[in-house]
Amino acid sequence: MAVNFRKVSSVYHSKVYTEDGYFLGEVEDAIISGNKVYGWKIKIGRSNLLKRNIKGLIVPHQLVKAMGEIWIVSKAVSSTTESQETTEETESKENIEKTE
């Protein structure tokens, strides 16, 4: 089995899609922990996430299914983001109720 090496900078601006075809955005940066890639910073493109003021997200490397001209990531990325938004909305509503 051959090992392929690529520069991290060579993957910047690659288009990122979920495995069910949903466009997320473009690779903006890599997050390195020790000497391994921990995750990828994705700049959100035209999507519902952008409408919700989410400008980027971190995708852990283990959720990346394929890397090439385009990237395929697990659809768990978009569902995790939606559940975080719901939690944040609930917390902000609770904070408003406490102050009143």
Secondary structure, 3 states (H helix, E strand, C coil): CCCCCCCHHHHCCCEEEECCCCEEEEEEEEEEECCEEEEEEEEECCCHHHHCCCCEEEEEHHHEEEECCEEEECCHHHHHHHHHHHHHHHHHHHHHHHHC
